[in-house]
């Protein structure tokens, strides 16, 4: 009988891809098969995130539950970003944990598995050319890392401390990985990086051809059988005209753009060390919509960053009203360890922060209702990838709308034209017309 692996993944798409890499290595090199039942597992992994509020509390709460439910012989490993910054402290607080593996050390999963109390958290470790075995949770869409780490120094963000300096993965490795995914049935790839449009700034060797993100997109679009390319997240500072124009004219690039605003106030953006102003952000939106009118734009927003005044928050609301984002991910600021902003003293009152977040989210819902109304009766090309429990199959349009229709698994991995018959804030319903 094969050994059983249970893995819980928290956080972003990059964490999901890291989990796929670990599963691949453990399947091919160690003979593990995945299970959804923790009680059956011989190895339990939690792949952690440290970006959002209370990640440490979440980690130890989960670990306590694992300890109670696991069989006596099962090993527990803590991986990911929280592992990177807590390191040995995890084993000190939870001695039943067998090993700790940082976000920049995924390729070492086979090593730490056999070293009790191992702690591998080197954020300078270079995995950019490591040949991971193939494993994907979906056969319809492939997540592909194009870089590791981050060179930005945003004052609120812990990622550079957990994933290290940014290194781009050589383009030939990315292209070959995309080709393998397409050969295995994927028609869409999703490129991942902390700042994807900063791709090419640094490679592990000077021998690698200097290719920027725009050129990488051009080369990937030549892959036969690949129909859609998505990516996240581009940084507003690096959104030059060449990139925007390639995005608009290349038919394989999906017309949805995630543009992390964080704040609409130029003063707050400077305190965050984001590298752009409110005016630059709005200029890039205007340029994008001038060449690609149907683009959908999503964003991230932090309210109540230390020192945010009523006027600063009003600037964020002004950007919200001007841009009318199709989707927002919004949060109250919470300090992260090992960041510059952790030591800022001009903290915004908690009640004020809550009121601002509630107002921003309410405004977004109003704008979203206005945006979505225009979709009723429209027809979109949908790529189906999820089988729902209610006899519906769902997928996404080119501009990232989630659309569901009545159907069965025969639609999975297929493109269909769908006419929208009912609208909601997060999902649209339609019927297949072709």
C-alpha positions in Angstrom: 0.0 0.0 0.0 1.2 3.5 -0.8 1.9 6.1 1.9 -0.7 8.8 2.3 -0.1 12.5 2.2 -2.6 15.1 3.5 -1.8 18.7 2.6 -3.5 21.9 3.6 -2.7 25.0 1.6 -3.3 28.6 2.9 -2.9 31.8 1.0 -2.1 32.7 -2.5 -1.8 31.0 -5.9 2.0 30.8 -5.5 1.4 28.7 -2.3 -0.9 26.5 -4.3 1.8 25.9 -6.9 4.4 25.3 -4.2 2.0 22.6 -2.8 1.8 21.0 -6.2 5.6 20.9 -6.4 5.8 19.2 -3.0 3.1 16.7 -3.9 5.0 15.9 -7.2 8.3 15.4 -5.4 6.7 13.2 -2.7 4.8 11.1 -5.3 7.7 10.5 -7.6 10.6 10.2 -5.1 8.9 8.9 -1.9 5.8 7.0 -3.1 3.1 9.1 -1.5 -0.4 9.5 -2.7 -2.7 12.3 -1.6 -5.7 11.8 0.7 -8.5 14.1 1.8 -8.7 12.3 5.1 -6.3 13.5 7.7 -6.8 10.5 9.9 -5.4 8.2 7.1 -2.3 10.3 6.4 1.2 9.1 7.1 2.5 12.7 6.4 0.6 15.9 7.1 1.8 19.2 5.6 0.4 22.7 6.2 1.6 25.2 3.7 1.3 28.5 5.4 0.7 32.2 4.5 2.0 35.1 6.5 0.4 38.0 4.6 -3.0 38.3 6.2 -4.0 39.0 9.8 -3.1 36.5 12.6 -1.3 33.9 10.5 0.6 32.6 13.6 -2.6 32.0 15.6 -4.0 30.2 12.6 -1.0 28.0 12.3 -0.9 26.8 15.9 -4.6 26.4 16.0 -4.4 24.1 12.9 -1.4 22.2 14.3 -3.3 21.5 17.6 -6.2 20.0 15.6 -3.8 17.9 13.5 -2.1 16.5 16.6 -5.5 15.4 18.1 -6.7 13.7 14.9 -3.5 12.2 13.3 -2.5 8.6 13.8 0.4 8.1 16.2 3.0 7.3 13.4 2.1 10.3 11.2 4.7 13.0 10.7 3.8 16.7 10.6 5.6 19.3 8.5 5.1 23.1 8.5 5.9 24.8 5.2 5.6 28.2 3.5 5.9 31.8 4.5 5.1 31.5 8.2 7.6 28.7 8.4 10.2 31.0 6.8 10.0 33.7 9.5 9.3 31.6 12.6 11.7 28.7 11.8 12.8 26.9 15.0 10.2 28.7 17.1 7.6 26.4 15.5 9.2 23.3 16.9 9.8 24.9 20.3 6.1 25.8 20.6 4.8 22.6 19.0 7.4 19.8 19.7 5.3 17.2 17.8 6.2 19.0 14.5 8.7 16.9 12.7 10.2 19.5 10.3 10.0 23.1 9.1 10.4 24.0 5.4 10.5 27.6 4.2 8.9 29.1 1.1 12.2 29.3 -0.7 13.2 25.7 0.0 10.4 23.7 -1.5 12.8 21.5 -3.5 14.2 20.2 -0.2 11.0 18.4 0.9 12.5 15.0 0.3 15.5 15.8 2.5 13.7 17.3 5.5 11.2 14.4 5.5 14.0 12.1 6.7 15.6 14.5 9.2 13.6 14.8 12.4 13.3 18.4 13.6 15.0 19.7 10.4 14.6 23.4 9.8 15.3 24.6 6.3 14.4 28.3 5.9 17.2 29.8 3.8 15.6 32.7 1.9 18.7 33.1 -0.3 18.4 29.5 -1.6 18.1 29.5 -5.4 15.4 27.2 -6.8 15.0 29.0 -10.1 16.4 26.2 -12.2 15.3 23.2 -10.1 13.5 20.6 -12.3 10.4 19.8 -10.3 8.4 16.7 -11.2 5.0 17.3 -12.8 1.8 17.4 -10.8 -1.2 19.6 -11.2 -4.5 19.6 -9.3 -6.3 20.6 -12.5 -5.8 19.2 -16.0 -7.5 22.2 -17.6 -5.3 25.1 -16.3 -1.6 25.2 -15.4 -0.1 27.5 -12.8 3.5 28.3 -13.7 6.0 30.2 -11.6 8.1 32.7 -13.7 10.0 34.1 -10.8 10.7 33.6 -7.1 11.1 36.2 -4.4 10.5 39.9 -4.4 12.9 43.0 -4.7 10.3 45.5 -3.5 10.5 47.0 -0.1 6.8 47.9 0.6 6.8 48.9 4.3 3.7 46.7 5.1 4.8 43.5 3.4 6.7 40.5 4.8 7.1 38.6 1.5 10.7 39.8 0.9 11.6 38.4 4.3 10.0 35.0 3.6 10.7 34.5 -0.1 14.0 36.4 -0.5 15.3 38.4 -3.4 13.7 38.2 -6.8 15.1 35.8 -9.3 13.5 35.1 -12.7 13.2 31.6 -14.0 14.9 31.1 -17.4 12.3 31.5 -20.2 13.2 28.2 -21.8 12.2 26.4 -18.6 8.9 28.3 -18.5 8.1 27.6 -22.1 8.9 23.9 -21.8 6.7 23.6 -18.7 3.9 25.3 -20.6 4.3 23.0 -23.5 4.1 19.9 -21.2 1.0 21.3 -19.6 -0.7 21.8 -23.0 0.4 18.3 -24.1 -1.4 17.0 -20.9 -4.7 18.8 -21.8 -4.4 22.3 -20.4 -5.6 25.1 -22.7 -4.9 27.9 -20.2 -1.8 28.8 -18.3 -1.5 31.2 -15.3 1.8 32.8 -14.8 2.8 33.5 -11.2 5.2 36.0 -9.6 5.2 38.7 -6.9 5.7 41.3 -9.7 5.4 39.4 -13.0 6.1 42.5 -15.2 9.4 42.9 -13.4 10.4 39.6 -15.0 13.9 39.4 -16.4 15.5 41.9 -14.0 17.8 39.2 -12.5 18.6 35.6 -13.4 20.7 33.1 -11.4 23.3 33.2 -14.2 24.6 35.9 -16.6 24.5 33.2 -19.3 20.7 33.4 -19.6 19.2 35.5 -22.3 17.8 38.8 -21.0 14.1 38.5 -21.7 11.5 40.9 -20.3 7.9 40.0 -19.4 6.4 41.4 -22.6 8.8 39.3 -24.7 8.0 36.2 -22.5 4.3 36.7 -23.3 5.0 36.8 -27.0 7.0 33.6 -26.9 4.5 31.7 -24.8 1.7 32.8 -27.2 3.4 30.9 -30.0 2.7 27.5 -28.3 0.4 25.5 -30.4 -2.7 24.4 -28.5 -2.4 27.1 -25.9 -5.5 29.3 -26.0 -5.3 31.5 -23.0 -2.6 33.2 -20.9 -3.3 34.8 -17.5 -0.9 36.2 -15.0 -0.7 37.8 -11.5 0.3 40.2 -10.2 1.8 43.0 -12.4 3.1 46.0 -10.5 1.6 49.4 -11.5 5.1 50.9 -11.5 6.3 48.5 -14.3 3.2 48.9 -16.5 4.9 50.6 -19.4 3.3 51.2 -22.8 4.9 48.3 -24.5 3.5 45.9 -21.9 0.0 47.4 -22.1 -0.1 47.4 -25.9 1.0 43.7 -26.1 -1.7 42.9 -23.5 -4.3 44.6 -25.7 -3.3 43.2 -29.1 -2.3 39.6 -28.3 -5.4 37.5 -28.7 -4.1 34.8 -26.3 -3.7 37.1 -23.4 -6.9 37.2 -21.3 -8.3 40.7 -21.0 -8.3 40.9 -17.2 -5.7 42.9 -15.3 -5.0 42.8 -11.6 -3.6 46.2 -10.6 -2.8 46.4 -6.8 -3.6 49.9 -5.8 -3.2 49.5 -2.0 -4.1 53.2 -1.5 -5.4 56.1 -3.6 -3.4 58.6 -1.6 0.0 59.6 -3.1 1.1 60.5 0.5 0.2 57.0 1.8 1.7 55.3 -1.3 4.9 57.1 -0.5 4.8 55.9 3.1 4.1 52.4 1.7 7.1 52.7 -0.6 5.0 51.6 -3.6 7.0 53.7 -6.1 4.0 55.3 -7.9 1.4 58.0 -7.3 -2.3 58.2 -7.6 -1.9 60.1 -10.8 0.4 57.4 -12.3 -2.1 54.7 -11.4 -5.0 56.5 -13.0 -2.8 57.3 -16.1 -2.1 53.5 -16.5 -5.8 52.7 -16.2 -6.6 55.3 -18.8 -4.0 54.0 -21.1 -5.1 50.4 -20.6 -8.8 51.2 -21.3 -7.9 53.3 -24.3 -6.3 50.4 -26.1 -8.5 47.6 -24.5 -12.0 49.0 -23.7 -13.4 45.6 -22.6 -10.7 44.9 -20.0 -11.7 44.0 -16.5 -9.6 45.4 -13.7 -9.2 44.0 -10.2 -7.2 45.4 -7.3 -6.0 45.1 -3.7 -6.7 47.9 -1.2 -5.5 48.4 2.4 -7.5 50.8 4.5 -6.3 52.5 7.6 -2.6 52.3 6.9 -0.7 54.1 9.7 -1.2 57.9 9.3 -4.1 57.6 6.8 -6.2 60.7 7.2 -9.8 61.3 6.2 -8.4 63.1 3.1 -6.2 60.1 2.2 -9.1 57.8 2.5 -11.1 60.1 0.3 -8.4 59.8 -2.4 -8.9 56.0 -2.3 -12.7 56.5 -2.7 -12.0 58.9 -5.6 -10.0 56.2 -7.4 -12.7 53.6 -6.7 -15.3 55.9 -8.3 -13.1 56.7 -11.3 -11.9 53.2 -12.1 -14.9 51.2 -11.0 -13.0 48.0 -10.3 -14.6 44.7 -11.4 -13.2 43.1 -8.2 -11.5 44.2 -5.1 -9.6 42.5 -2.3 -9.8 44.8 0.6 -8.4 44.6 4.2 -7.8 46.7 7.2 -4.1 47.3 7.8 -2.6 44.9 10.3 1.2 45.0 11.2 3.3 42.1 9.9 6.5 41.1 11.8 9.9 42.2 10.3 8.3 45.0 8.3 9.1 48.7 8.5 5.5 49.7 9.1 5.3 47.4 12.2 7.1 50.2 14.0 5.0 53.1 12.8 3.3 54.7 15.7 0.5 56.8 14.0 -2.0 54.0 14.2 -5.5 54.6 13.0 -8.3 54.0 15.5 -9.8 50.5 15.1 -13.4 51.8 14.9 -12.4 54.3 12.2 -10.6 51.5 10.3 -13.7 49.3 10.5 -16.0 52.1 9.3 -13.7 52.9 6.4 -13.5 49.3 5.3 -17.3 48.9 5.5 -17.8 52.0 3.5 -15.3 51.0 0.8 -16.9 47.5 0.5 -20.4 48.9 0.4 -19.4 51.4 -2.4 -17.8 48.5 -4.3 -21.0 46.5 -4.2 -23.0 49.5 -5.5 -20.5 49.9 -8.4 -20.5 46.2 -9.1 -24.2 46.1 -9.3 -24.0 48.9 -11.9 -21.2 47.1 -13.8 -22.9 43.7 -13.9 -26.3 44.9 -15.1 -24.8 45.6 -18.5 -23.9 41.9 -18.9 -27.5 40.7 -19.0 -28.2 39.3 -22.4 -24.5 39.5 -23.5 -22.7 36.5 -24.9 -19.2 35.4 -23.6 -16.8 32.7 -24.6 -16.4 30.5 -21.5 -13.7 28.0 -20.6 -15.3 25.4 -18.3 -13.1 24.0 -15.5 -15.3 23.4 -12.4 -18.1 20.9 -11.8 -20.5 22.3 -9.2 -22.7 20.3 -6.8 -26.0 21.8 -8.1 -25.8 20.3 -11.7 -24.0 23.4 -12.9 -20.6 23.7 -14.6 -18.7 26.9 -14.2 -15.8 28.6 -15.9 -14.4 32.0 -16.8 -14.8 34.4 -19.7 -11.8 36.0 -21.3 -12.3 39.0 -19.1 -12.5 36.8 -16.0 -16.2 36.7 -15.3 -17.3 33.6 -13.4 -20.1 32.1 -15.4 -22.1 28.9 -14.7 -24.5 26.9 -16.9 -26.6 23.7 -16.4 -24.4 20.9 -17.5 -22.2 17.9 -16.7 -18.5 16.9 -16.7 -18.6 16.6 -20.5 -18.2 20.4 -20.6 -15.0 20.4 -18.5 -12.0 21.6 -20.5 -14.3 22.9 -23.3 -15.0 26.4 -24.7 -18.6 27.4 -25.3 -20.5 30.6 -26.1 -22.8 31.5 -23.2 -25.6 34.0 -23.2 -26.1 35.6 -19.7 -29.6 35.1 -18.3 -29.1 36.0 -14.7 -26.6 38.3 -12.9 -25.1 38.2 -9.4 -22.2 40.0 -7.8 -19.8 37.1 -7.9 -21.2 34.8 -10.5 -23.3 35.1 -13.6 -25.7 32.4 -14.9 -26.3 31.7 -18.6 -27.2 29.2 -21.3 -25.1 27.7 -24.0 -25.8 29.1 -27.4 -22.8 27.6 -29.3 
